[in-house]
């Protein structure tokens, strides 16, 4: 798997979890204290997300970090 493939898979997982909770990108970004455009670029697989931000996203989605990698 290429580096970008991991980013795309992670982004799809974030989008799926966000949609399951009926949150907009803006709402999730606010819960994470991140910018909406940053969330969008994560979901498109354009970002190599830091561990700190992965934890913020998982916490905002009320899930364990590992659920974003399944």
JODA-V790879 format. One record per pair of residues at least 12 apart in sequence whose ideal C-beta (glycine too) atoms are under 6 Angstrom apart, sorted by the first residue. I is the first residue (numbers start at 1). J is the second residue. D is the distance in whole Angstrom. If there is no record, write none. Layout:
I J D
I J D
This chain:
7 45 4
8 45 3
11 42 5
11 43 4
11 44 6
11 45 4
13 68 5
14 42 6
14 43 6
15 43 4
17 61 5
25 39 5
25 40 5
28 60 6
31 60 4
32 56 4
32 57 6
32 60 5
